Amino acid sequence: MNAQYDVVVVGGGHAGIEATHAAWKLGVKTAMLTMDINAIGRMSCNPAVGGVAKGQIVRDIDALGGLMGLLTDKAGIQFRMLNMSKGPAVWGPRAQCDMKYYSEIAREVITNLPGLSVIQGELAAFERMADGRLELTLLNGDRYVTRALVVTSGTFLASKMFTGLETSIGGRVGEPSADKLSECLAFNGIALRRLKTGTPSRLDPDSIDFNECDVQRGDDVAWPMSDRHVAETVPGRDADYFWGDALNKFVRNDCVCWITRTNIKTHDILRSGFKDSPMFSGRIHGKGPRYCPSIEDKINRFGDRDGHQLFLEPEQADIGRVYINGFSSSLPADIQLAAIHTIPGLTRARVLQIGYAVEYDSVDATQLYPTFECKKVPGLYFAGQVCGTSGYEEAAGQGLLAGINAALKIKGEGPFILGRSDSYLGVMADDLTNILLDEPYRMFTSRAEYRLFLRSDNAETRLKERAHEIGMISDSDYADWKHRLDLMDAARKRLAEESATPDQANIILASGGQALASERCRWINVLRRPGIDPELFFRTALPDMTLARRDQWFMYAEEIYAGFFDRQAREIDDQKKMEAVRLPENLDYMQVTAISIESRQRLNAHKPLTLGQASRVPGVRPADITVLAHWLENR
């Protein structure tokens, strides 16, 4: 008898980890199938998690009970909040990680989840059985049966690596390509497309003159990626495993990065290799990420620039190798090396791994529902870079949603769909499943029309309740959150009732460069002044109350954006009402004759699950959505 599962997740990257953990956490019989157990959680490219918009995704994942935030805090070696010169809506938490340790603890967490199976092997094919389940066939002939299959194959589908004129098979150095799975997907009628990504050279730190580079340190007081340290730890770990010191209680924050820059000589050398570039010569057919271009693409597109900033990032706490962030390349190895030697600090650098590009098959995600289930093959889900995205964070977020929805479907429960006003995950899921992309998708704050309310500080407020409802958040975590809410409500009530003397208020206003007060004013009005220091504010206004630092900054952001929220609340409310209107999966829109023929055809092709999703299908007219809403009411 073949081993039987409710959910099998293919792949052990960031999407696979979250999908596996989510399905396991929701109580269905789960297995992870990976080509190499030792590669679980491996960071293929840069040794960091988070950033602007990406950090918000990690906070969303954490609020929904996912692992990425906790793993990052454990493996992190430097923490920074990016964009702090702007408003809190676009602040992005980022952590430099010990990439080897990240993979180790990710593997330890997954392999120690009680009742979870981890299978080493390569999926070659799947086939629908008479009872509706899927039979999986591995490359070695082993067979398994599952009710749901989640494919998180990353950049490994029919993948090739390029450095200059040299080509090799694989999705990462030293790891093979999953060619048979790509063939199986195409056989099942799933549209594939070629995309491209790349990675820079890694350097020996002993060969770098760091004195010629600018030092970049972490924040004085770190912002952990996860808010769940008080209530729980990573599953299977001891409660005291986090780093601790007086300022950075849960994370390590003592490592540094360095900044250097290319120059005209660097660019001239790189241009001399363009004739042998697999990208410019047409040997690579897939399109790369517009907003994370290779160094040769930067020079080609921005020829007037005399230099490009580079970040030298340690891959481990003891530095290990140094990653050149901003210098991804697929040019010949000798050209890359010569160019590197023109950069300040790198004139004697030894390359431990040369940069290369990867071209791979990906799935057109418009073939998927926002649950990440394939419309053509029920029970088949996709998540991560295979859906045409770039970045660990985007992959992990998709994996979480795919794993949750696969498990909920097995349990006979309704889908878990996040709207565009709920989270960055909702924005991403909606974009991917509605917009036909011709290049890898990367999250930006500009993609979110409600970004003032999708901040990194309020992920719990937006998502914790829903996570608890489906079982992704433990009772202890939820109780801790409710206690914090009660404390914040009590604090806000006092701030609205109590007033400050001019002397008290001016201590805070002066430090923030604000106009000084000449008479008593409510504390809550002082908190609404942009640019003040919330920590100083709460020490002055409520010295007898103990509020967590994260909650002080959350209350500050809520107050300074309160007016904007009030103005858009009705719009958000209307959208949520539309998202709440479910559409039958088997609805034939050709029956709705009052809708334009073009809209009917597009709706039949996309099969939206809610009225809100139907309103965002390209080419569907707003008037047709109104007609559809009336038609549904009168059915």
N, C-alpha and C positions, 0 to 999 in steps of 0.2 A: 504494500500500500504506500503510495506516494505521501509524503508529509503534506498536511493540509493547513492552510492559514486563512484568516480573514483578510489580512492586508500584508502584502509583500512590497517592500520599498527597495528599488534597485538604485544603488549608489550610496556611498558613505561620506559624501561631501556635506556642505553646510545645509543644503536643501534636504538631503537624505537624513541627516541627523534630526532635524526638526520634524520631518514627516514621520520618522520612526518613533521618536519620543512621544509625539502627539497621539498617534494611533494607539501606542502602548498605554499611555496615560488614560485614554478613554475606554480602556478595558477590553479591547478586541485582541484576538490572537495575532501577533505581529512578528514578522521576520524582516531583517535587513539582509539584502544580497549585495555583496560588494566584491570587486575583483581582487582587492587586497585589504584584509582587516587592518593591517598596519597603516594604511593610508586614510583611515577614518579621520575626518576633521582636518585633513592636510590643507595648508594654505598654499595654493598654487602660485599666487602672485605676491602682492605686498603683505608684509607682516603687520597688518593693522585692521581694526574693525571700527566702523562708524564714520563720522564726518557730517557735513551739512546735508540734511535730508536722510542720509544713510543712518546717522545716529538716531534720528527719529524712528526709523524702521526698527532698529534694535530695541528701542524703548517700547515700541508697540509689541514686538515679539515678547518682551519680558512681561508686559502687562497681561498678555494672553497666556502666560505660563510656559513660554518657550525657554530654550536653554542658552541661546547665544549670549545674552547679557551676563549670565552667571559664569559661563566659560571664559568670557573676555575678562571679567574682573579677576578671575583666578589666574589667568595667563598674562594679564596686562603688566607692562613694565613702565609705561608712561601714559598719563591721562591729560587731555586738553579739551577745553570747551571752545570750539571754533566759532567765529563770527560774533564775538561778544561786543564788538563795537556797534552792532546793530541791535534791533529789538529781539526779545526772547523768542519770538516766533521762528526765527531762522538760526537760532543757536544750534550747533551740532556737536554732541559729545563724540569724542574720538579717542581710541586707545591703541597705542603701539603694543604689540603682543610678542611674547616669546613663542614663535610659531611651532617650535618642536614640542613645547610643553602644552600648547593649545591642543595639538593633535593627540598627545598622550592622555590628557584628561578627558577629551571628547571620547576617545576610544574606551577609556576606563568606565565612563558613565554609561555608554551604550551597552557594552558587554556585560555590565553588572545589573542591568534592569531585570528584575525577577520575571521569569517566564518569557523573555524575549529571545528569539533565535537569531544568531548572526551566522550567515552562510557565506563562505568564500567561494566565489565562482563567477562566471560570466554568463549572463542571459543571452541565449542565441535566438529564441523564438517563443511566442505564446500563441495559444489556439483556444477558441471558444469551445467549451464542452456542451453536451446536450442539456445539462442542468443549469447552464448560464455562467458557470464558473470558468476561470481561465487556467489552462494547463501550461506551465512554464517548462521549457526545455533548456538546460544549461549546455554550454559548449562541450562539457565532458560527458554529456548524456544523462545526467541526473534530472529527475522530473519532480516538480512540486505543483500543488494545486492551491489557488487562491481565489477569494471572492472579489478582491480589489487589488490592482497593481498600480503602484506609484513609481513612475520612471523619473529619476533625478540623475541623469547620466552626464551632466555637465558638458564638458568640451570633448567627450570621448566617442561620440557617434561618428564613425568613418573619418577619424581625425588624422591630420598630417601636420608635421612640424617643419618649419622653414628657417634656415639661416643662410642667407645668400643663395648660392646655387645648390646648396645641400638640402635634401628633403629626406625625412624619415617618418615612419608610421608611429602614431601615438598621440595621446591627448595631454601628456605631461612627460617631462624627461624621465626615461626609464620605465614608462608605463604604457601598455598596449592600447590599441584602438578597439572599440566595440563595433566592428563592421557588421556582424550578423544581425545585431539588434536593429541597426539602421535599415538593413534590407527587410527585416520583418515589419517594421513600421510602414515602410513604403508599400509593401505587399498588402497591408491592411487598409490602404487608401489614405494614409495620413500624409499630408503635404509637408515636405521638408525643404529647407533652404540652407545655403551655405553662409556661414558667418565667420568672422576672423577676430582673434584676440592676440595678445602678445605679452611678453614679459621682458624686463631688462636684465642686464648682466648682474651677477653677484660678485662682490669683491672681498679680498682678504683684508681684514681691518688692520693687520700689522703693516700693510703696504701703503696705508693712507696717511697723509699729513693733515691731521684734523686741525692743526693750528692755522691752516690757510682757509678754514671754513668757519662760518658763523654757527654758534651753538644754539640749539632750540631745546628748551627745557619744558617739562610738564607744568601744569598749573600749581600754584603754591598749595592749594587745597584741592584735591582731586574730586571729580564727580564720578562715582561709580556708574557703570552702565546699567546695573540692576538695582531695583528698589526692594528686592526680596530677601536681603540678608537677615533682617530682623526676624522674619517669620520662618524661613527655611533656608537650606543650603542646596547645592547641587545634589540630586539623588545619589545615595550611596556614599556620601562624603561625611566626615565628622563635622560637627557644628563649629569647631574652632579652626577650620583649615584656612581661613582667609588671612592675608597679611594684616598686620595692624601696627599703627603707631599713633601718636597723639593727634596728628592732623588727618592722616589718611587711614581710617580705621579698617577698611575692608580691602584696600588695594595697594599694590606696590607702585611707586611713582618716582623712582630715583634714576631712571635711565634717560639719556639724552639722544637727540638726533642732531644732524648737522645740515647746513644749507650751503650750497655752492652754485655755480652757474656756468652754462656753456658760453662760448664766445665765437667770434667770426672764424677763427682758425678751426674750431670744432666743426662749424657748419660747412666749411670748405671741404674738409676731409670726408664728412658724411655725404656731401653731394657727389664726391668722386666715386662713391659706391652705388649711386642710384641705378647705373646700368645693370648691376647685378642684383638689384632689389627684387625679391619675388612679388612684392606688392605692385611696384611700378611696371614690371615687365609683363604682368598679367598672369603669372603662374599661380597667384592667389586670386581666386574668383570671389570669395566671400568678402563682405563689407565689414570693416572694423568699427569700433565705437568712436563716434564723432567727438565726444567730450573726454576721451582718454586716448588721444592719438599717440602713435609711435613718434620718436624723435625725428625720423626722416619725414613723416607726414607733417609735423609742425613746421619744419624748415621749408618744406615744399609749399605749404599753405600760407605761411607767414614769413615770406622771404625778406621782408624789410626789418625784421627783428634782429638785433645784434646779440641777443642772448636769451636763454630760457632758464628759469630757476629749477634747480634740482635739490631733492632732499635725500640725504644719506641716512638710511634707517637700519638700525641693528635688527637682525632676525631673531636674536636670542638675548637673554639677560646678560650673558657674558660676551655679547656682540656676535660671536660665531662668524657669520657672513654679513656683509653690508649690501643692502638692496638700494639701487639707484632709482628712486622714485622720480619719474619724469623722463626716463631714458630708455623706454621700451623700444626694441629694435629687432628687425629681421635682416639687417644688412650683413654682408660677409663678416666673419669673425675678425679678420685682420683690420677691416675698416672700423668696426666697433672699438677694437682695442686702441688703434691709433687716435681715434677721436676722444676716447676716455682720457688718454694721456695728455690732452691739451687743457683739461679742466683743472682749475685750482684745487689743490689737495690730492689730486689723482694722477699726478705726473709719473709716479712710479707704481701705480696700482697694479696688483696681480688679479687677474680674472679667475674666479673659481668656477663660474658657470656663465657661458656666453648667452646673450639674449636671443630669443627666438619668437616666431609667430606660430600660432595654431589656427588651422582652418578646420571646421567641423560642421556636421549637420545639426540643424536645430528645427524645432517644430513651429509652424505658423500658429501662434497662440489664439488667433481668432477662431480656430477649430475647437476651442475649449469653452466651457461655461466658466463663470467667475468662481466656481468651486474648484476649478482646474481639472474637471473631468472632461474627457474627450466626448464630443457630441456623437461622433461616428461609432465609437467603441465604448459602450457603457461599462463602467467598472475600471476603465483605464484612465489614470491621472498622470499629469506631467507637472514638474516644478523645477525651477532653477534656471541655469544657463541654457538648458535644452529648450526652454521657452523663449530664448532670444534676449535674455537680459545679461547685464554685466554686473559683477560685484557679489561679494559674499553675502551682504545684507539683503539684497533683493532676492537672492537664491533662498536664504534661510526663511524669509517671510513667505515666499511661495510654498516652500516645503511645509511650513506650519499649517497654512490654510489647506493644502492638499491632504495632509495627514489627518487633520480634524474632519474634513468633509468625507474622506474615505471611510473613517471610523463611524461617523454619524449615519452614513448611508447603510452601512452594515447593521447598525443598531436600529434601523427603521425610523430614524429621526430626521427632521427637516435640515436643509443645508444651512451652513454658517457663512453668511455673506456680509461683508463689511461695505458700507457705503463710502462715497467720496468725502462726506463730512464726518466720518467716524475715525478714519486713520489713513496714514500713508499706505498701508497695506491695501485698503479699499481703493485708493487712487490707482495703485499699481495694477491690481487685479482688473479693474475696470478698463484701464488703458490697454493692457495686454490683450484682453479678450475682445476689444472693440476696434482697435486701431491696427491696420496692417503695417507692420514695421519693416523698413528695409535696412536697418542697422541695429546693433545691440542697444537695448533700452537701459537707460540709467536714470535713477530717481533724482529729481531736483525739487527744491521747495517751490519753484515756479510752476510745477505741474499741478500743484494742489491749490484750487481756488479758495479753499477755506483754511489756508495755512496759518492764519492767526490763531486758529483754534486746534490745530494739529501740532502742538508744540511737544518738545521732548519732555517738558516738565509735567504735562497733564495726561500722559498716556494712561495712567491708572484710572483717572476720572472718566475717560472715554471708554475704556475697554474692560476694566476689572470686573464689573458687574456681569457682563456677558460671558466672560471667561469662566466665572464661578458657576453660572447657570448651566453650562455644558460639562463642567467637571474638569476644566483645565487648571483651575486655581484651587489650592487646598483650602480647607476651612480655616486653618491657622493663618494663612496668608491673607485671606479675606477678612478675618476678624481684626488683624493688625491694620489693614486698610480702613476698615470702618472706625476703629479707634482713632486713627489719625484724622479722619474726616470730622469726627466729633470734636477733637481738639481744635481743628481749624475753624469749625463753625463757632465754637465758643470764643476763639480769639477774634474772629471777625465781628461778632456781636459786641465785644468790648470796645473794639476800635471804632465802631459806629456810634457807640454811646459816650465814650470818654474823649476828652479834649486835651490838647497839648498847649502849654504856655508858649509864647514866642521864643523864649530861650530854649525850651526843649525841642521845638520844631526846627529851629534854625541850626542846631547841631547837625541834623540830618540834611537839611536843605543846602547848607553851605558846602558840605562834603560832596554833594552831587551837582554843584554849580547852579542851583536853582535860586529863584528870587526868594528873599527872606520874608518871613511872616512878621506882621506888626501887631497882630492880635491873636487871641486864642482861636484854635481851629480843631475840628474833629481829626482824630488820628487817621481815620480812613482816608481823608482827603490828602493828608501828607503822603500816605502810601501810594496814592495815585499819581504822584509827581514822577515823571520819567527821569531816569538817571540816578536816583538815590540808591544807597546801599541797603538792601533789605535786612541784612544781618545787623547792621548798626541800628536800623529802624526798630527791629523787634527787641533788641537789647535795651533800647531807650523807652519804647512805648509800653512793652509788656515784660518788664524785668523778672516778674514772678512766674511767667509761663515758660515751659520748655517745649519749644517747637523744633522739630528736625530741620536742619538747614535746607533740605530739599523742599520742605513744606513752606518755609518762609519765602523762598524764591517763587514757588508756585502761586502763593497768595498775591505776591507782588505782580506777577504776570497777569493773573486774573483781573486785578483791579485796573491796570493800565490799558487792558484791551476791552474792558467792560462795555464802553460805549460802542465800539465796533461790533461786539457780539450782539448787543440789543438790536442794532440796525439790520443784522443779517440773520437773526434768529428765525424770522418768518420764512425766509428763503430756505434755510436748512430744514425747517419743519416741513415745508412743502416737499422737499426732496425725500425726506425720510418717509413721508406718507406714500410717495410713489414707489419707494423701495419696498414698502410693506405689502404692496399689491402683487401677489404671486401670479404668474402666468402659467397655464398648463404646458407641460413639456411637449405634448403632442398636438398643440393648437395649430390648426391650418389657417394661416392668416389670409389665404385666398378667399375664405368664407366671409371675411369682413369687407364686404364690397364697397362700403362707404370710404374706405382708405384707398389712397392712390395705388395703382398697380406697382409702381416702383417701390413704395414703402412695404407693400405686402411681400414682394419678392425678397427684399433685404431682411425683413423680419423672419421670413421662413428660412433664410440662409443662416442667420445668426442664432435663432432660437433663444431669445432672452428669457431669463427666469423671472424678472420683475418688470413692472411698468417703468421703473426708473432706468433700468438697463435698456429697455426698448427706446427710451427717449434719447439715448446716447449712441444708438446705432447710426453710423454715418449714412446720410442720405434720407433718413426718416424725418419727415416734416413735423414740426410741433403741432400743427393742426391735426395731423393724423393720430398723434398720441392722444389728443383730446377726444377724438372720435373713438379710438380704441378703448379709452377709459369708460365712455358712455356705453359702448357695446358690451363691455364686461359687466357693467352694472345691470344691464337689461337682459343678460343671458337667462 
